[in-house]
Amino acid sequence: MATTETTTKTVAVDECPTTELRITSGDGPVTRTVLRTPPRDADLSEVPIIDISPIYSSSVAARQRVAQQLRDACTNTGFFYVTNHGVPADALEAAHAASLEFFRQPRAVKERAHASQSQIYNGYKPPQTQRINPFESVDVRESFSWKYDPKYDECVTDMAAIPAKVSQCLTSEEFLWDATANLPHFKDAILKYWRSCLKLARALVRSFALSLHLPEDYFDDKFSHPDATFSVNYYPPLEQPAAALDESVQVSIGSHTDFQLFTMLWQDSTGGLQVLNKQGQWLKAKPIEGTFVVNIADYMQRITNDLYVSTIHRVQNWSGKERISMPFFFGFNLNESCDVLDSCVAPGEKKKYQEISCHDWVKKRVEEMNRIKGRTEPHEKFDG
C-alpha cells in the first residue's frame, strides 16, 4: 500500500502539533500545514446552509440576498450546502439507484465501459487505478464519469450552429452508453439527473456574478457549451486505522482541489467528506438530506484574485458501509478565457494571475499531476 508522504513536526498552534500535507496544483506542489487533531463536524458558520430558491425569483432584491450569502461562504471556507435547489427528488433517486446497480455488477461487466476506450476520461475506472493526490495512497474507489456532450443539452437546438472554436473542444462518445445497455434505465437516469444539475449550475453562475458585484448576465456567453462533467464515485469501506492520526492510512479519495468554477455534490447518508479549513483543521461535511454540497474550484479562485477560496478536501469512508457520491463539475466552455475580474482587485492590490483559457488551465492541472507521478497514465490524459 502506498503511504502518504508527510513530514511531521511539532509546532505550537493552540498547543496542537501539526503535519505537512502536499497536493498538486497547476503551478506545482502546494504544501499546507494541518493540525494533528481528529476531524470534527463543521458548524454552520464554517459550511453554511443556503436556501437558494430565491435565485429563480423575479425579485432582484431576493436574488441579491442569496448572492450575498454565497459571497460570505465563498470568502470563508469555499464550501456550503444548498437547499431548495430545484433538482427533482425522483431524478436524484433514479440516478442513485442506477449507479448502485452499475457498481454492484461483476467487474468484467463494468469493464465493458472501461475508460481506456475514451479520449476524455469518460467511462468506468476500476479499483486501484486512480490516485488524485500522488503524495497519498491510491484512492480506494471505483468511478464512472461522463463529460458534456451538446447533443444531450436541451439548450442546444442546432448542432450545426455550434461555432468551430467551441466544437473543437467538444468530444462525443457513445461507447459507455452501449457498454451499459444491459441496464435498461441507466442512461436515461444519468442523463435526466445531469440535465437537472446543468440547469441548476447555469442559474448559480448568474448568482455568482451578482455576488462578485457584476451584472447577472456577465458570464452568460462563457457557458453555452460548458465543461460540465458528471461522475459517480463508489467507495467501499476503509479499514479503521490503528491510530486515529496515523498518516499512512488509506484515503477513499485523496486530498485535492477541483479544476474549474465549482462542484455540486450529492452524497448519500454514509458520510466521509472532509474539508480543510484555513486553520488547518479537517472538518466533516456531513450529509444533510435534501441538499447539495457546493465548493469553489481553482479557476474561480484565479479569476477572483483569491477572493473566493478553492479549498482542499478528501474522503475517508470509515463507516463500514458502501458509499455513493455524485459530483457534478461545472466550468466555462473550454475555449473560453477570463482574466482576473476588476471587481475583485481591491485598491492597492495587483492581479495575481495571468489570463489563461479554461482548456489550457485544465490541461496544465492534469499535466502537472502526471509530471509528479512520473508518467502519463492512459486514463489520465487530457484531449480537450
Buried (B, 14 or more C-beta within 10 A) or exposed (E): EEEBBBEEEEEEBEEBBBBBBBBBBBEEEEEBEBBBBEBEEBEEEBBBBBBBBBBEEEEEEBBBBBBEBBBBBBBBBBBBBBBEBEBEEEBBEBBBBBBBBBBEBEEEBBBBBBBEBBEBBBBBBBBEBBBBBBBBBBBBBBBBBBBBBBEBBEEBEEEEEBEEEBBEBBBBBEBBBEBBEEBEEBBEBBBBBBBBBBBBBBBBBBBBBBBBEBEBEBBEEBBBBBBBBBBBBBBBBBEEBEEEEEBBBBBBBBBBBBBBBBBBBBBBEBBBBBBBBEEBBBBBBBBBEEBBBBBBBBBBBBBBBBBBBBBBBBBBBBBEBBBBBBBBBBBBBBBBBBEBBEBBBEEEEEBEBEEBBBBBBBBBBBBBBBEBEEEEEEBBBBEB
